[in-house]
Amino acid sequence: GGNNERTVGRLYDRLGDSDALDLRWFSRDGENTPDPSHASHAKYLSVDGQVVIIGSGNQDDQSWHNSREINVVVDGADLTSAWDAQTFEPAFELSVPALPPTD
């Protein structure tokens, strides 16, 4: 529950070391986060240089059972490397750090 900013704060609070976590906000220009109507809904997960999951579906029960979104899972080091270079790395370079809130 809650919004993304609250979740970022909870993750940093639980971890206790903000240097061990590198959360990022999507950005088109590397400086600003878009307003919600222009944000990205894409999800991308790359694991151990071997597996990629990419799509639009959130990782929760409601999305798995009720939403009409889709994710694709690919198992292969060559394709994972290519997709990381073409999809993840350019987006990460433009991302904006999601820092813990300063109260």
Protein Blocks (a to p, Z undefined) as FASTA:
>chain_A
ZZfklmmmmmmmmnopaklpccddddfklpaccdfklccfbdcddehhlaccddjbdcdf
klmmmmccdddddddfklmmmmmmmmmmmmmmmpccdddddZZ
